[in-house]
Amino acid sequence: MKRLAASLGAILFCAACGAPATASATGDGGADAAAADAGSAADSLDGMRIELPCTKDDSSTTCEASMPADVRRAMGGDPGALYQVRLRVRGVVEEKTLRGGTVASGSDTLLASGGDLGNDTYDVYTVDIDSPPQTLYLNRGTSGLDYSLPLDYEVTVTIAGGAHVTLSADPVDTAQIKNLDATALPIVVPDVPPYPSAFDGQFAQIDVLGAVALPPTTASPARVDALVFDGQDARRTTSTKDWAPSVVKNECGTTQALTGLSADKTTKLEHAALCTPDVPDHFARGACRDVSFDSSGAAACGATEFVAGIAVTKGLPQSVLCCAGLPEPASACAPLALGTVDAREPGTTSGDWDPNEVKLECGPSRFVARVTRATSGGALATITCCQ
């Protein structure tokens, strides 16, 4: 089995942090109790498991699989407190190519934090954590292999008390590689059901090895880098699945909203999208929906929705992803029109986030609620910023 020693230097995603502490049998009683409470904060996450069983043989190496329901649980502990949670990930999966992201050192690593998925049809396994916002890809590797491989590695992740943790699996095209290794033998994962038998299909299971409380000052910084359209999806989460099939998608994180778009000065073809910083108390997602442009060229979200993503074809907008979750209806809305120079609301501090392109950007604490495109040609025309 491949075992991963992940040392990534970032507090969100770290295996060089040491084993989480446990309560000692001696010493200060209050400290021991606090350590015990921290150790049990992640108990609710123990044993999270998602399965993609084979439902029908397709070939000697592939079978059909259906989209499973997400597995979603709430972290225990004190709301707002941060915990280092040590997890063990085991299972049987196929590899998935991932562009970018933060990966562990070594040539056999399977885990990545962040990054963008390509457009191939290989399965993807993810863990989405809504506070601090982060997406972990469990089966990073090389798409195109015709065999599966076992998962068995440990990772330490920072999770806030009360955060929601979602384990997802997406077969993408309803087909998957069978549970067969490179020598065509079934893979058995020791001490994980259905051990000593092999599971008929793929699965991922997460077990908690421990947790320790962290000072609140170790929270991660917000992310405000741009997502570039380059012929492949650029998404900070896949929890919304393939919400615009066969179309290139840019999507912000689970507690972010779209706050800007850029385009070529001459052709007006979209080039990049800018997301707000993480704002869990304002952009905590509820239900999301794909909204197409109407006959007037507008794609608008509802009163308590915000734009969380946009889908394009060859630089032309096709639809937007609207997500519910605003604590109150959008207000103080104002449009920005695409021209030959930047149109940015006062107070922006993001700098030149897409050099050489013309940018539309909402001001601080504001987000995109509506996008329009030209009725002739379909190029980006305006965004509407609200608060």
URLINVEN-V585819 format. One record per residue. N is the residue number from 1. RES is the residue in three letters. OMEGA is omega as a letter, one per 30 degrees, with the letter a starting at -180 (* if undefined). Layout:
# URLINVEN-V585819
n res omega
N RES OMEGA
N RES OMEGA
This chain:
# URLINVEN-V585819
n res omega
1 MET l
2 LYS l
3 ARG a
4 LEU l
5 ALA a
6 ALA l
7 SER a
8 LEU l
9 GLY a
10 ALA a
11 ILE a
12 LEU a
13 PHE a
14 CYS l
15 ALA l
16 ALA a
17 CYS a
18 GLY a
19 ALA l
20 PRO a
21 ALA l
22 THR a
23 ALA l
24 SER a
25 ALA a
26 THR l
27 GLY a
28 ASP a
29 GLY l
30 GLY l
31 ALA l
32 ASP l
33 ALA l
34 ALA l
35 ALA l
36 ALA l
37 ASP l
38 ALA a
39 GLY a
40 SER a
41 ALA a
42 ALA a
43 ASP a
44 SER a
45 LEU a
46 ASP l
47 GLY l
48 MET a
49 ARG l
50 ILE a
51 GLU l
52 LEU a
53 PRO l
54 CYS l
55 THR a
56 LYS l
57 ASP l
58 ASP a
59 SER l
60 SER a
61 THR a
62 THR l
63 CYS l
64 GLU l
65 ALA l
66 SER l
67 MET l
68 PRO l
69 ALA l
70 ASP l
71 VAL a
72 ARG l
73 ARG l
74 ALA l
75 MET l
76 GLY l
77 GLY a
78 ASP l
79 PRO l
80 GLY l
81 ALA l
82 LEU a
83 TYR l
84 GLN a
85 VAL a
86 ARG a
87 LEU l
88 ARG a
89 VAL l
90 ARG l
91 GLY l
92 VAL a
93 VAL l
94 GLU a
95 GLU a
96 LYS l
97 THR l
98 LEU l
99 ARG l
100 GLY a
101 GLY l
102 THR a
103 VAL l
104 ALA a
105 SER a
106 GLY a
107 SER a
108 ASP a
109 THR a
110 LEU a
111 LEU l
112 ALA l
113 SER a
114 GLY a
115 GLY a
116 ASP l
117 LEU l
118 GLY a
119 ASN l
120 ASP a
121 THR l
122 TYR a
123 ASP l
124 VAL l
125 TYR a
126 THR l
127 VAL l
128 ASP l
129 ILE a
130 ASP l
131 SER f
132 PRO a
133 PRO l
134 GLN l
135 THR l
136 LEU l
137 TYR a
138 LEU a
139 ASN l
140 ARG l
141 GLY a
142 THR l
143 SER l
144 GLY l
145 LEU a
146 ASP l
147 TYR l
148 SER l
149 LEU a
150 PRO l
151 LEU l
152 ASP l
153 TYR l
154 GLU l
155 VAL l
156 THR a
157 VAL l
158 THR a
159 ILE l
160 ALA l
161 GLY a
162 GLY a
163 ALA l
164 HIS l
165 VAL a
166 THR l
167 LEU a
168 SER l
169 ALA a
170 ASP l
171 PRO l
172 VAL a
173 ASP a
174 THR l
175 ALA l
176 GLN l
177 ILE l
178 LYS l
179 ASN l
180 LEU l
181 ASP a
182 ALA l
183 THR l
184 ALA l
185 LEU l
186 PRO l
187 ILE l
188 VAL l
189 VAL a
190 PRO l
191 ASP l
192 VAL a
193 PRO g
194 PRO l
195 TYR g
196 PRO l
197 SER l
198 ALA l
199 PHE a
200 ASP a
201 GLY l
202 GLN l
203 PHE l
204 ALA a
205 GLN a
206 ILE l
207 ASP a
208 VAL l
209 LEU l
210 GLY l
211 ALA l
212 VAL a
213 ALA l
214 LEU l
215 PRO a
216 PRO a
217 THR a
218 THR l
219 ALA a
220 SER l
221 PRO l
222 ALA l
223 ARG a
224 VAL l
225 ASP a
226 ALA l
227 LEU a
228 VAL l
229 PHE l
230 ASP l
231 GLY l
232 GLN l
233 ASP l
234 ALA a
235 ARG l
236 ARG l
237 THR l
238 THR a
239 SER l
240 THR l
241 LYS a
242 ASP a
243 TRP l
244 ALA a
245 PRO l
246 SER l
247 VAL l
248 VAL a
249 LYS l
250 ASN a
251 GLU l
252 CYS a
253 GLY a
254 THR l
255 THR l
256 GLN l
257 ALA l
258 LEU l
259 THR l
260 GLY l
261 LEU l
262 SER a
263 ALA l
264 ASP a
265 LYS a
266 THR a
267 THR a
268 LYS l
269 LEU a
270 GLU a
271 HIS a
272 ALA l
273 ALA l
274 LEU a
275 CYS l
276 THR l
277 PRO l
278 ASP l
279 VAL a
280 PRO a
281 ASP a
282 HIS a
283 PHE l
284 ALA a
285 ARG l
286 GLY l
287 ALA l
288 CYS l
289 ARG l
290 ASP a
291 VAL l
292 SER l
293 PHE a
294 ASP a
295 SER l
296 SER l
297 GLY a
298 ALA l
299 ALA a
300 ALA l
301 CYS l
302 GLY a
303 ALA a
304 THR l
305 GLU l
306 PHE l
307 VAL a
308 ALA a
309 GLY l
310 ILE l
311 ALA a
312 VAL l
313 THR a
314 LYS l
315 GLY a
316 LEU a
317 PRO a
318 GLN l
319 SER l
320 VAL l
321 LEU l
322 CYS a
323 CYS l
324 ALA l
325 GLY l
326 LEU a
327 PRO l
328 GLU a
329 PRO l
330 ALA a
331 SER l
332 ALA a
333 CYS a
334 ALA a
335 PRO l
336 LEU a
337 ALA l
338 LEU l
339 GLY a
340 THR l
341 VAL a
342 ASP l
343 ALA a
344 ARG a
345 GLU a
346 PRO l
347 GLY a
348 THR a
349 THR a
350 SER a
351 GLY a
352 ASP a
353 TRP l
354 ASP a
355 PRO l
356 ASN l
357 GLU l
358 VAL a
359 LYS l
360 LEU a
361 GLU l
362 CYS l
363 GLY l
364 PRO l
365 SER l
366 ARG a
367 PHE l
368 VAL l
369 ALA a
370 ARG l
371 VAL l
372 THR l
373 ARG a
374 ALA l
375 THR l
376 SER l
377 GLY l
378 GLY l
379 ALA l
380 LEU l
381 ALA a
382 THR l
383 ILE l
384 THR a
385 CYS l
386 CYS l
387 GLN *
